């Protein structure tokens, strides 16, 4: 059954919730919120469709942003200027990427699926679908945010990523028609994004409705709205947001304290780094570290490996409960870190291999969060 979103509060809850499941990445939630506010103003409503309402013969695709979310340094800005990348030409790149894909295919896309959950990578596809008159499916292919396109359910099932269209805000348009494998597709997509010095809008995984139903992680957009509402109401009612959201998700409050150090670099089109946290309250005297590649993936408690991907770790503001993306996290900020079990699709040997510590080059065994968390 379709779910209609018609109020600003629902939109705010949605963006807050998908930012939580963005695990530090997933794009800028402020931009995502702006998009959906404008969607309500311009279109009047947002309709989420249950996947079972999609015809087996429908043509569906996913669309997303790819590229680095690292801030632009003065050196990068100078190089952009030499390339004429000063005045933006395209405000909304995803609708343009979908239209480019349709030109390439010679047929229309019936429905759009968010590739992941995140502050921009969920709102932007929803916005694109609403503006293009397409159905948007209540679900995604990751159940969180992930840095690499090979780490989603269609990739794991061996589905073809191409044809893929790319459009950036400077007006550059590109197509990838054929690739040897997903790793090549990821590298090509990232290479295109480096020319944009940031994020590009891309489409991929053209499939039938029947294939979609087999691969979708269902209901995650609706779940995100509920999580956003839980965090908002905790603040409004004077409750502890960390405790309330952990309870709602059958998760854990992994740590509370403040950010004591921040290390990052912009490398290979990703935002890499490590955040260090100094404990407070019952965590006083303890240290928590978290490594990220766009999103949070590896943690250490007092120097020992702790929770890792595919399990989910998200930093929220201690008082407001607002989820914080990695680029926005500041030294001195008072935060709580929430842990949630991995999605079932990633609890397999294949899922752990492709999203777990070894995939990122760490000689650390992934242990389920429920087996390692401090009680």
N, C-alpha and C positions, 0 to 999 in steps of 0.2 A: 504494500500500500504506500502511495506517495506521501511524503511529508512536506508540508509547505512551511517555509520560513518567511515571515512577513514583518517582523519587528526588529528594531535595532538591538534590543537586549539579546534576542536569539542569535543574531549575527556576532555580537560581542562574545557570547558564551562559546559559539562555534570556534572563533579564532583563538580564544584563550585555550580551549580544549585541544585543538590540533597543534598549537604551539607546545603544549605540555607533551604530547606524543611526538613532537619534533625532536626531542632529546637533545636540545642545544642547537640543532640545525633546522633545516626545513624552510629557511628563508625568513624575511623580515615580517613579523606579524603586524606592524604598523601599516605597511603597504597592503597586506592582506585585508586588514580591517577597512582601509580606505577603499579598496576595490569593491568589497561587498556592500559597504554603505552606498556607494555609487550605483551598484547593481540594484539595490532596493529603490533608490531614487529614480533610476532610468527604466527599470523593467517592472518594478512593483512587487516582485516575489522571487523566491528561490525555491525550486522544487527538487527534492531528493527522491529518486525512484528506487524502489526495491528491485534487486537484480532479477527476481523472478518475473517482473513485469516487462523485461526486455525480451524481444523475440529472439529465438535461436538463430534466425537468419539475419538479424541486425548486423550492421557494420559498426564496430566500436574501436576507439583508440584511446590512448592515454596522452596527456600533454603535461609538461612540467618545465621547470627552470633547471638549467644545468650550468655549472660554473662555480667560481669562487665567490664566497661571501666576505672575503677579507676587505678591510678598508683600503681606499686608494691612498698610497703614499704620495708625497710631492713629486717624486721621481716618476711614478706611474702616471700621474696627472700630466706631467710635462710630455711624456711619450704619447699619451692620448691626443694631446693638442697637436703634435707634429703629424698625426695621422688624420687630423680633421674631425676627431670625435669630440665635438664641443656641443653642438646643438642636437638634441634628441629628435628623431623623426617619428618613432613609434611609441605610443604611450602604453598600449596593451599588446604585448608580443604574442601571447598564446592564441587569441582569436586569429591573428594573422598567420600563425604557424598552422593552425587547423585548416584555414582556407587554402594555404599553400599545399597542404597534404591532399586536400580534395582535388585541386587542380592536377596534381601529380597522378592521383588514382583515377581520375575521370568519373568519380561518383561521390555521393555525399556520405558523411559520417552521421550515424544515427544517435549515438550516445558517447559521452566522454566519461572516463574513469580517472579519478585522481591516482597518480602513481604512488603517492605516499601521504603520510600525515605531516603537516608542518604549517608554520605561520603564513607562508605564501604559496607553497606547493599544493595546498588543498583549496584555499580561497580562489586562487587564480584560475584553476580549471573550472571551478564552479561558476565563476564570473564569465569565463569564456563560453561555457555551455549556455548560460542564461542569455547572453548577448547574441549568440548564434542560433538560438531556438532549438538547441539540442537537449536531450535528456542527460542528467548527471546522476550517476549511480552512487547509492549509499554504500560506500566501501572503498577499498584501495588495494594495492598489491604488496604492501609491506607491513601495515599495522603500526607504523612508526615512521620516522625519517631515516634514510640510509644514504651513504655518500655515492654509491656506485650502482649503475643501472643493472649490473649483473646480479644484484642482491635482492631481486624481487621475484615473486612467484612465477611470472611468465618466463623469466630467464631460467629459473630453476627447472621449469618444465620443458625447456628447449624450444620455446616459441621464437619466431623470427622478430627481431627488433625493427629491422628495416622493412619498408621504406621509412625514412625519418626526415622530417623537415625541420629547419632551424631558422628563426628570425630573431634579430637583436634590435635593441632600441635605436640603433643608428641606421636601421633600414636594410642591413645586410640580410640576404636570403640564401640559404644553401639546402641542398638535398643530398642525402646519402642513400643510394639505391641498393648497393650490394656490399656486404662485408664478409670477411672470412669467419669471424666468430664475434661473440658479445664483447670480448676484451678489445677487439679492434674497433667495434662500434663505440664503446665507452671512450677509447682514446681519440677517435675522430670527433665525437661530440665535445669532448673537453678541448680539443685543439680549436674547434670552431669558437668555443666560448672564450678562449684566451684572446681572440681578435676583438671581442666585445669588451675586454677588460672587466669582466663581471659575469652576469647571468644572461643566458639566451633562452628564448622560448623554443621548446622542441616537442615534436610529436613522435610517437613510436607505438609498436605493438598493435598493429591493425589486426583485429580478430573478429570472429563471429560472436554473437550473443551466447551461443552454446559453449564456446571456449571460455568466455568471460565467466560464466557461472561455475566452471570447474576451478578457476584460479583466484577468484575474488576473495579477499578477507572481508566478510560481510558486516554491514552495519556499523563500521568504524566512524563514519561521520556523525551519525546519531549518538554514538558513544562519546565522541568528543564534545558534543553539545552538553551532554550530561556532566562530563568532567568539568567543563568550563563553568557550568551552573553551580556545581559543588564548591569550587574554589571561590566563586563570587559570594555565595550565600554564607560560607564560613567567615569571610571578612565582615559581611553585613551583620552577622549574628554574634560577632566577637569571639568566634571559635578559632582554634589553631588550624589554618588551611592545610598544613602538612599532614596532621593527624587525620583530618576529615577526608582528604583525597586518597590517602593511603588506605583508609578503611573502605572507601567506596570501591577501590580497585583491587581489594585483597592484596595490597602491597605492603611496603615497609618504609618507614622514615629511616633512611640509611645514615644520615648525618645532619647535624645542625651546627652552624658557626658562621665564620666570615671568610671571605676570599682573602688569602694572604699573599698570593703570587699568581701572576698570569704570564705565560710564555706562549707566543704564537708566531707562525710564519705562513706566508702565502706560497704554496708549493704545488706544482703540477695541477693547478686549477682547483685546489682544495684549501680549506682553512684548517691548518694543523696546530696542535699545541697541547699544553698541559695546564690545568688549573689546580692550585693547591688551596686547601681550606683548613682553617684553624678552628678546633672544636669549641663549642660553648654549651652551657647547661650540663646535661649528663654526658656530653661528648668532650667536655673540657679536658685539655691535656692530650687529646688525640689529634692526629693529622690524617686528612683524606686527600688523595690525589686522583685526578681524573684526566685521562688522555682522550683527545678527540681528533677525529678527521671529519670536519664539518660537525658531526654528531658525537655524543659521548659513547665511548666503547670499552675502555679499560679503566678500572679503578683499583686503588691500593688503600688499605686502612693500616696506618702505622707501618708502612713499608711492605706490607704483605699483600699479594694479589687478592682482590675481593670480588665484587660483582663485575661481570663483563657482558658484552653483547653476545648473543642476541637479546638477552634480558635488557630491560629499559631503565635508564637513569635520567632523571630530569631535575634541574635546579629551579627552585621557585623562591621568590622573595619571602622571607620569613613572616613579615607582617601582612602584606597584601595578598600573598598567594599567587601573584602573577608569575607565570613561567618566564624564564630568562634565557634568551639565546646566547650562544657562546660569544659572538662578537660584542654583545651588549653587557656581558658580565664584567663588573668593575672590582678592582682591589678595594677591600674594606666593606663591601656589601654584605649585609646580614642575610643568610640564605638557609634553606633546608634542601636536602637532596632526597628525592623519592625514588624507590626501586619498585619495579613491576615485572611480573613474569613475562617471558617471551611469548609471542604469538605461537599457536599450535603449529602453524605452517613452518616455523623455524626451529621446532624442537627436535627435528629429525637430524640424522648424521649429516645429511647434505646441507641443511639449514645452518647448523653450527659451524660446519667447515667454511661456508661462504660468508658468514657474518661474524664468526667468533674470533678470538685473539690471534690464532694462527694465520688467518687471512691477512691480518695487518702486520705480520712479521714478529709477533710476540711469542716467546716460548712459554706460554701460560696455558694451562688446561682450562677450558670453560667448565665451570661447575654451576648447576642451576642455582638461581638466586635463593630459592627456598632451602638449599643445603648449606649455604655459606653465610647467610645474613646473621648478624649478631642479634640474638633474641633480646 
